[in-house]
């Protein structure tokens, strides 16, 4: 009997973050802006007055110029969606278009393998024992 696991966006993001910690070259860093979830309306208003943008991607990556294949650095943004049924919202589409117009690299992905493919087309990434273990774990979760 084969069991197909349902992986949440949260679980996928934890896996991607672990992989990024192991795969990104020295000097790179990334950040998650926690702008999702349900909150009290007054807190949402406060966050928006502080600059939060609805639809902003899950992860922002900043990579030194020397690691870009073409030598032209740009900020990198990744929107993660759960593997089964995850969809991009209208506000996410708008933000992604705005980011693309600034010269950023932007992708919406639903698996670790797609994150790896997107990034490996832009920058050097490290392959090591830790990245391979995380990728094997993702495969065990249903081909993430």
C-alpha positions as CSV (number, residue, x, y, z in Angstrom):
1,X,0.0,0.0,0.0
2,X,1.3,3.5,-0.9
3,X,0.6,6.4,1.3
4,X,0.8,9.9,-0.2
5,X,1.6,12.5,2.4
6,X,-0.1,15.9,2.3
7,X,2.6,18.5,2.9
8,X,1.6,22.0,4.0
9,X,3.2,25.2,2.8
10,X,4.6,25.6,6.3
11,X,6.3,22.2,6.1
12,X,7.6,22.9,2.7
13,X,9.0,26.3,3.8
14,X,10.8,24.7,6.8
15,X,12.4,22.2,4.4
16,X,13.4,24.9,1.9
17,X,15.0,27.0,4.7
18,X,17.0,24.1,5.9
19,X,18.2,23.4,2.3
20,X,19.0,27.1,1.8
21,X,21.1,27.1,4.9
22,X,23.2,24.3,3.5
23,X,23.2,25.2,-0.2
24,X,23.8,28.9,-0.4
25,X,27.4,30.0,-0.7
26,X,29.2,32.1,1.9
27,X,28.0,35.7,2.1
28,X,24.5,35.0,1.0
29,X,21.5,35.6,3.2
30,X,17.8,35.2,3.1
31,X,14.8,36.5,5.0
32,X,11.1,35.6,5.5
33,X,8.7,38.5,6.0
34,X,5.8,37.1,8.1
35,X,2.9,38.8,6.4
36,X,0.6,35.9,6.1
37,X,-2.0,34.5,8.5
38,X,-5.1,35.9,10.2
39,X,-4.6,38.6,12.8
40,X,-6.7,41.2,14.5
41,X,-7.7,44.0,12.1
42,X,-5.9,46.6,14.2
43,X,-2.6,44.7,14.0
44,X,-3.0,44.3,10.3
45,X,-3.5,48.1,10.0
46,X,-0.4,48.7,12.1
47,X,1.7,46.4,9.9
48,X,0.5,48.1,6.7
49,X,1.4,51.5,8.1
50,X,4.9,50.1,8.8
51,X,5.3,49.0,5.2
52,X,3.9,45.5,5.0
53,X,2.7,44.6,1.5
54,X,0.0,42.0,1.1
55,X,1.2,39.4,-1.4
56,X,4.9,39.9,-0.7
57,X,6.9,36.7,-1.4
58,X,7.8,34.2,1.3
59,X,11.5,34.4,0.9
60,X,14.0,37.2,-0.1
61,X,17.5,36.1,-1.1
62,X,20.5,38.3,-1.4
63,X,23.6,36.9,-3.1
64,X,27.0,38.4,-3.7
65,X,27.7,39.3,-7.3
66,X,30.5,36.7,-7.6
67,X,28.0,33.8,-7.3
68,X,25.7,34.9,-10.2
69,X,26.4,33.0,-13.4
70,X,26.1,36.1,-15.6
71,X,27.8,38.4,-13.1
72,X,24.7,40.6,-12.9
73,X,23.3,40.5,-9.3
74,X,19.7,40.9,-8.5
75,X,17.5,40.3,-5.5
76,X,15.8,36.9,-5.6
77,X,12.2,36.3,-4.4
78,X,10.5,32.9,-3.9
79,X,6.8,32.4,-3.3
80,X,6.1,28.9,-1.9
81,X,2.9,27.1,-2.4
82,X,1.8,23.8,-1.0
83,X,2.4,20.9,-3.5
84,X,-1.3,20.0,-3.8
85,X,-3.7,22.8,-4.6
86,X,-1.6,25.8,-3.7
87,X,-2.5,28.9,-5.8
88,X,-1.1,32.3,-6.2
89,X,-3.4,35.2,-5.2
90,X,-4.2,38.3,-7.2
91,X,-2.2,40.4,-4.7
92,X,0.8,38.0,-5.1
93,X,0.6,38.4,-8.9
94,X,0.6,42.2,-8.6
95,X,3.6,42.2,-6.2
96,X,5.5,39.7,-8.4
97,X,5.0,41.8,-11.5
98,X,6.2,44.9,-9.6
99,X,9.3,43.0,-8.4
100,X,10.0,41.7,-12.0
101,X,9.9,45.3,-13.2
102,X,12.6,46.3,-10.8
103,X,14.9,43.6,-12.3
104,X,14.4,41.0,-9.5
105,X,14.3,37.3,-10.1
106,X,10.9,35.9,-9.0
107,X,9.5,32.4,-8.9
108,X,6.4,30.7,-7.5
109,X,7.3,27.0,-6.7
110,X,5.7,24.1,-4.9
111,X,8.7,21.8,-4.3
112,X,12.3,21.8,-3.1
113,X,13.4,20.5,-6.5
114,X,11.8,23.5,-8.2
115,X,13.5,25.9,-5.8
116,X,16.8,24.1,-6.6
117,X,16.2,24.4,-10.3
118,X,15.3,28.0,-10.2
119,X,18.3,29.0,-8.1
120,X,20.8,26.9,-10.0
121,X,19.9,28.7,-13.2
122,X,20.8,32.0,-11.5
123,X,23.6,31.3,-9.0
124,X,26.1,28.8,-7.8
125,X,24.7,26.5,-5.2
126,X,26.6,24.1,-3.0
127,X,25.9,20.4,-3.1
128,X,27.1,18.6,0.0
129,X,26.1,15.9,2.4
130,X,23.5,18.0,4.2
131,X,21.8,19.2,1.0
132,X,21.6,15.6,-0.3
133,X,20.1,14.5,3.0
134,X,17.5,17.2,2.8
135,X,16.7,16.4,-0.8
136,X,16.3,12.7,0.1
137,X,13.9,13.7,2.9
138,X,11.9,15.8,0.4
139,X,11.7,12.9,-2.0
140,X,10.5,10.6,0.9
141,X,7.7,13.2,1.5
142,X,6.3,12.6,-2.0
143,X,8.7,14.1,-4.5
144,X,9.1,17.6,-3.1
